[in-house]
């Protein structure tokens, strides 16, 4: 069975890494840990999702090559988990279990986005005779990495209980990220200095001291997004009647503080959109907004230094924060001219969403920093349409599942929704994979 084949694979891998013991003891320990984790995932597939949810938010901000050559630690972790799941699948096929891969609408939407953001622009660059750089290849692989993470979760999560564990681990990791972001933004307890060793965005330690919570994710916008997602999870579990209602409410407040500690106007907007979306999906818009407003006011007051710093930017001569002026100028100077040249706006310019900064600018890279401009820059009109299809498909799927399921997969129904609950109990599998 799978246990025998997994043991044999682990034995072969152990023999393969044995010669490293004398050359690099540290590398040997890391390789042995990777083999052990892959073997554990092969024996218990849900472990892959558990590790992904618990660890990724805490290591994703570590730069490429800072700890592991070539790869980011989160990329290496995903590869190890994928190897364990692949070993499990291979053993099941060898033992006669049928393999029936399926592609749903979500898969097709993600694949369309990945193809239009990688294959088409690279072919268009070849047709124009443009040089394809390593940066283009790495950016082209980004959406495929996201799809790989989606497949890891969909493959390994096999029951409602697995979903409950994943949600709990996501909340725990999100709470840690929030706490670090809050302390960092308020410049407390030397947290910025602690982050400087591994979590400085692109190695820029000054970015840790501008009162914007980058935390262990190394990007304030991403911190706000992670906080918003986890806030929706916590709110859904509270509405579902969780036994840990008090803890979830306290955690929700912490997550709200973490989102605002990012110091991003776009993060605050994402938080507001998330609150409205949650209220709409759960048919409790008024109640959700009324619960959110006082908590948001309290967070703004507690984070007054961060808020004052952001608002002070509007006192500039341009009437908007200098960072906004810089982003607009970057678009006008470095990206829009090339994007509007010829037919580039139709099929895109290149997958890489950044260019090397001029020598006198003091910056290694200049980023687009505009989501829709990035879509057109990378894949032109096809990628823009693929993104619209992705939004339509995934939002519709998430809303239908949240409204139909009474368990952790839906995460938004109350115990009193007896009709839906009984329907879910009659579902013999109630498998989380069917909701993905």
N, C-alpha and C positions, 0 to 999 in steps of 0.2 A: 504494500500500500504506500501512500504518500510518506509515511514515517520512514520506511526502509529507503526509499529513493532519496529523501531529504538527508538522511544520515550518510548515504554514500556520497552525495554531492558535497556535503560539508567536509567529509574525510578527504576528498580529492582537493578541495580548496585549501584545507589545512596543510596538506603535503606541498601544495604549490607555493604557499607563502613561507614555508619553513626556512628556505635559504635566506630570507630577509633578516632573520634573527641576528646574524652576526654583522650584516651590513648596516641595518638601521633598526635598532630595538624599538624606537618610538613608532616607526612605520609598521613594524610587525604587530605591535599592540593594537594600532588602529585597524589594520587589516583583519586581525583576529576578531576584534569587536564587530566589524562589518560582516564577517562570515557568520558569527553567532547570531547577529540580528536577522540576517537573511534567512538562516535556518529556522529561527523562532517564527518568523513571518510565514515561512512555508508550512510549518506545523499548525500555526494559528493565524490564518489570514487577516482577521479583524485587527490584529496588532499593527498592521501597516497603517491603517487609518488612524489608530490611536496615537502612534508615534508622530505621524504627520501633523495632526492637530495640536498635539502638546508641545512639540519641539520647534516646528517651523517658525512661528512668530518670535521665538527667542533667539534664532540664529540667522534669520534671513537678511539682517542688516550687515552681516560680515562680508567684506569685499572679496571679490574673486582673487584667489591666490594668497590671501592674507593668512590662511591657516592650512589650506590644502592647495597644492599646485593645480593651476588651470581652472579648477572648479570652485564654486561657492560651497560652503558646507551644506546648505539646504539642497543644492543640486546633487551633491554626493549622497546625501541621505535618501533622496528620492530614487536614485539609481539602485541603492542597496535594497530598498523596499520593493522596487520593481523586480529586482533579481529574485527576491524571495517568493514573490507572487508568481513569477514565471516558472520557478522551480516547482511550485505547487501545481500549476497548470500542466506542466510537462509530465509530472508524475501521475496526475489523474488521467491524462490522455493515454499514457503507457499502460495503465491498469484497466483501460477499456471504457472510461467514462466519456460520453459524447461531448464534444466541444461545439457549442452553438453560439458563436458571437452574434450580437445584434446591434444594429445602429438605429437609434431613435431620432426624433426630431432635434433633440438637444445636441446629439453627436453631430448631426449634419450641419447644424448651425455653427458649432465650434469649428468643424472642419472647413466650412466655407470661409470663416474668418481667418483661419490659419493659412489656407491656400492663397487667398487674395492678399494676405499680408506677408507671404514669403515666396511662394513659387512664381506667381505672376510678376511681382516687381523684379525678381532676379532675372527672369526671362526677358523682361522689358529692358533691363540694364544691359543684358547681353546684346539685344537687338540694337540698342543705341551705341554700343561700343564703349560703355562706361565700365570703369574698373570696379570689380566686386571686391570689397575689402573684408578683413576678418570681422570688423564691426558690423558690416551688413549681414554676414552669416550668423553672428551671435543674436542680433535683433530678429532675424528671420526665424530663428529657432524658439524665440520666446513663447509664441502662442502654442507651438507644439509641446513645449514643456508644460504649459497650463493644461493642455488636453491630457497629457500624461498623468498629471496630478489628479485630474478628474477621473481618469480610468482607474488609478490606484484606489481611490475612495469607493468608486462604484463597484469595483471587483471585490474589495475586502469587506465592505460593510454588508452584512448578510441578514440582519435581524433588527427589529425595533430596539432591542436592548443595545445593540452595537451603536445605533444612532444616539441613544441616550448618553452612552459613554463619550462619544465624539463631541456632543454638545457640551457636556460637562468639562471635558478637557479644553475645548475651545474657550469656554468662559474662564477657566483657571489661567490659561496662557494670556488671554486678553486682559485679565485683572493685573497680571504682572506687568504687561506692556503699559497699561494705563498708569500704574503707580510710578513706574520709571519715568514716563513722559511728564507726569505732574511735577515730580521732584526736579527733573531736568529743566522744565520751563521756568520754575521758580528759583532755579540755581541753588538748590538745597543739598546739604550733606555731601557735597563734592561729586554728585552724580555725573555732571558733564565730564569731569576728569576721568571718572571710571569708564565712561563710554568711549573716551578718546582712543583707547588702545586698539579696539577692534570695530567699533560701531560709528566711526566718523564717516559721514557721507562722502564717498569718493576720496577719502583721506583728508578732507577739509575739517580740521578740528575746530575752526572758528564757527562752523555751522552748529556746533553743540552749545554755543554760548549766546545765541541770539534770541533766547526765550521762546523757541519753537520746539515742541516735544517731538524729537525724532525717535527716541527710545531705542529699543533693540531692532527696530525695523529700518532705521536710518533714513526715513523719509516722512516728514510731517503729514503730507497728504494721505499716505498709506496708513499712518497711525489713526487718523480720523476715520478712515474707511473701516478699518478693523474694529474700532470702537463701535461704529454704527451697526455693523453686522452682528456683533456680540450683544449689543443692546437689544436688538430685535429678538435674538435668541432668548435672552433673559426675560424680556417682556412676554414672549410667547409661552415660556414655561410657567410664568406667574399666572397667566390667564388660563393655562391648562390645569391649574390647581396643584402645582408642585408642593410637596411637603416642606420644601426649603424656601418658602415664600419670603421670609424675612431676610435670609442671606441673599436671595436673588435681587430683592429691592435694594439692599445695600450695595451689591455689586453693580447694579444698574446705575446708581448714583456715581460710583467710582468710574464706570465706563463713560458716563456723560462728562465728568470732569476731564477724563483722558482725551476725549474728542476735542474739547475746547482748549485743552493744554497744547494741542498741536499748533495753535496760533495761526491757523489757516482760515481765511474767509471761505475758501472752497470747501474746507472741512466742516465748517459750521453750516454751510449750505447743504452739504451731503447729509449731515445729521438731521436737518430739517426735512429734507426729502425722505429720508429713511423713516422718520416719525410719521409723516403723512402717508407713506406707502404702507406702513404697518397698520395704521388705523383704517386705511381703505380695504386692505386685504381681509382684516378681521371684522370688518363692519362695525368698528368702534372708533371712528375717527374723532368724534368730539371728546370722548373719554380719554383717548390717548393724548390729544393735544392738551387737555386740561391737566393731565398728570405731568406732562413734559414741561410746561411753562414755568411753574414755580421751581422745579428742580434746575432748570436752565438758568433762571435768575440767580439762584443760590450759587451755582457754579461760576457764573460770570463775576459775582461779587467776591468769591473766594480767590479767583484767579485775576483779580484786578490789575496786578502789575503786567500780566501778559496782555490783557485787553487794552490797557492804556498804551502799551508799546505799539500794538497793531493800529489803534485808532490814530495815534500820533502821526502816522504816515500820511493821513489826509490833510495835514497842515502844510504839505509841500507846495511849491509854486504851481505844480501841475494839478493839484487838487486830489491826487490819488497817491497811494504809497509808491515810493521809488522802485520797489521790486516790480510793481505792475508796469511802471514806465519802462523798465529794463526789458521785461518780457515782450511788450508790444514792439519796442525798438528792435529786439532780436528777430522777431517775426518779419518785420518790415525790411530789415537790413540783410538778413542771412537766409531766410527761407522762402518768403513769398515771391521774390523776383525769380528764383529758379523754378518754383512751383508753377508760376504763371507763364513760364517760357515754353513755347511750342505746345506740345500735347501732354506735357508732364502732369497736368492736373487731371487728365483722363485716366492714366495708368500709374501715376505716382512717380516719385523721383528715385527713392532707394529705401530699403528697409531700415537703415540706421537713422534714428530720430535725433541725431546730434551731429555737430560738425566741430572740428578743431578750432579753438578760439585763436584770434590773431595774437601774435607775440607780444603786442603792447597792451593787450587786454587784461593780462594777469590771470586768465582763466584757461584751463586745459581744454574744456569742452563747453559748447553752447548748445543747450537743449531747446526743443520746440516749445515745450511746456503749454501746449494747447491741444486738447484731446482730438477735436475734429480736424484741426490742421494736420495733426499727426496721421490720422486715418487717410486723408487725401495724399499727404506726402509719401506715406509708405505704400499704399495700394490703390490710390486714385478712387474713381467712382465705384469700381467693383468692391473695394474694401468698405467703403462707406455704406453701400447697399447691404453687404454681408453683415455689418455691424447692426444695421436697422433690423435685419431679419433675426439676428441673434437676440436682440432686446425683445422683439415681439414674441419669439418662441420661448425664451427662458422665463420672461415675466408671466406669460400666460400659464406656463407649466407650474411655476412656483405658486401662483395664486390659486390654481385649481387644486393642487395638493394641499395647501394650507387650509383651504376651505372644506376639503372633503375628508381629511384624516383627523381622527380624534386622539391619536397617539403622538409620540415624540417626532415622528416624521412630519406631521402637520404642524405641531408645536403652537397652534394658535387657537384651538378650540377649548371651551370650558367643559368641566365635567358634566354640566347639565345638558350638553348636546347629545342626548341619549340616542337619537336616531342614527347619527353619524357614528357614535361609539359602538353601537351594536353592529353596524355594518362592518366596521373595522375588525371587530372580534370574529365575525363570520369569515373574514378573509383568511384562508388557511395559512398563507405565507406571511402576509403583512410585511413583506420583505422590503427593506429600504432601497434595494437596487432598483425596484420597479418605479420608485418615485424620482429617480435621478434622470 
